Amino acid sequence: MVFGRFRKKTVEVNENQVLEALKQVIDPDLQRDIVSLGFVKNLVIKNDNVSFDVELTTPACPVKEQLQRQCEEVVRALGVTKVVVTMTAQVRAVRGKRQIPGVRNVIAVTSGKGGVGKSTVAVNLALALLRRGGRVAMLDCDLYGPSLPDLLGFNQPVRQLGDGAFKPHQVYGMNVMSMGFLLNGDQSATMRGPMLHRFVQQFLFNVHWGETDYLILDLPPGTGDIQLSLTQETPISAGIVVTTPQKAALLDARKGVEMFAKVNVPVLGFIENMSYYLCGKCDKEHAIFGRGGGQALADEYGLPLLARLPLDPTVNDDRGEGVPVILREKDGPYLTAFGNLAGRVAAELGKRSMGWAVPGPRAFEV
């Protein structure tokens, strides 16, 4: 007796069947399926093999792997042999004021006072977004006391091109610009309002930033004329306020929220820096500067607390070594905290680009 070879029956599916299956995959931030959001691209069906791209709003999406796995599962459930899902991203611009050429999103990081680690947070947030696949640039907006050259360990004169525009330096994979690159040594910048306004305009619109998904602005501490001028003239997608748990810092953080509200800049939320000290021996969190202040402030304004960052004595070495903590650590609480923060910031901006408004501060009073 001769038995014929058994062959697996080929299951043929069409485009409509695949798209219907993919409607089961819901974006957790936008709360809509990826088909109606227009994320499914380049669908190809060949016999029982299916391939397609899923184009997200950010390469820093924290649930990218989860979405890819769900896509593979629902399409494979149709009975096809092979499913290839390629995850891509196209960062969309949040439209508003005059746009900076090549820049899709501008994130302003501020604090109501100095000494809360705002610049360190801004630098490490920028590098965390870069690590997650974003094209990132950074502008040091403190024209009187620029700190970016020290934080990055890089201070070389910047070059002005033939068209008068500046060519930013690339440090650790991101384009950076600072007044410090125009000053010699310990030279200080001396200028008044009109000159300040001109420098702000030149740094924003006359720098060859290139294709940039996220331009991080490290604003000067405080909420005076300089800060208001910067926020009024800049097409800011959203602001972030950095604070520490102390009562005095929380009072000043309120001023940061009020400043953004006055110039109609939406606030993504708060970052509580130096939130706790993680003991290496007992593995417990010690609230050296108090506890719960950042969350109480977030609740008061109806805004999210984006991150609680631990106090790490080695962070102060950033200025001396010029190597930000996120690049010095192979693992640890800072790496995890900034990675999560970058994912959350990217997700919130992605929502805005799809037409979802970032909530304004609740109970705001001028």
Phi, psi and omega in degrees: 000135181249124178261134176285160179285137177273128180243138178295131181292129179283128178262119179261132178237159177246176184300318182298321179295318180294315181295322177297320178296320183289344176293349176283345182270115186253130172290121186293336180277315184272346178057036175222159181285154187290341178285310180293335176282350179079023183278339184276122183230157170052047179287124180232129178239120179230107186057244180251025175250133182234133176223148178194164176256150169242110185263106181274172181274354179202141174288346181269017181303122183287346181245026183300312181295322179297315179296319179298317180296318180295319178300314179299319184293314185289329179281321178296332179295343176287348179102008181284159184279317187225136177232124178242115180247120178254120180271122178235178179209144174225102180291126183261147181282141169269109188284148177190250181284188178310127184277146174276126184308126177084349185260126183268321182221139177241123182246119180262124179253123184225171173210152180286342182211167176278168174086008180259004178082025183300313183294320177298318178297316182298317181296313183288328174296316179301315181290328177292320176296321177297317180297331181274008173104001179281154171267114194238143173225163183218135178239123175278108185269000177276095185284335180273323182227065183297133182245348185300319179303320179290318183295327181263356180065034184217124180211082178242149179301140180274150184261137176258129185277176183299330180275007179089351181279154177273145172259112183292155174282149173255118182232126181055029175092004178231148177284132182227147178220139181207148173301333179300335179284350180256352182256153179261118175058236182269014178301139180253153179273129177239116182200158177249184187314302183300320180291321177301314180300320181294319179294319178301313180299318183292318180293328181280310191252354182236036174237135179281081182290333185076187180290113188230126176281319184223117172258115181268123176259120174267096183287155174295154177292152179098182184221043182272201184298322181298313182295318179296320179298317180298314184287332178286326186268349188256136177283071186282128177287318180193159179246157176229136181250125180260134178219177170234169187290344184296150181299319181298320179292323180294322178299318180288328178298326177301324179296325177296318178296317181297321179299313179297322180295323181295330182253016175060040175259121179294146181253125178288326180154194183249151169240123176265106179270157182053039186293323182199162174252124180266109183291130181287340182268314184261350178062026179250155176274129177245118183276083186293323183255020181103174185221141171085358183296315180297319179293321178297320178294317178298317179295322181300320183264356182069033180240155181283149167272105188290327183196148168247113185260134182289158173274123181229116182304332182286346179298328179296343178287348180307317184290325182281317185270333184072020176240105181304151187300326182294338178268340181273333182272136172274328172204178180130175187296324181292316180299316179294315183297316181287328175298315177295321179297315180299317179298320182289317179298315179298320180294318180294320178291326175299321178298316180297321182293338178267007176099004178272124182282138170286132184297140175280166181292135180274149177060036180280133177231132177283000000 
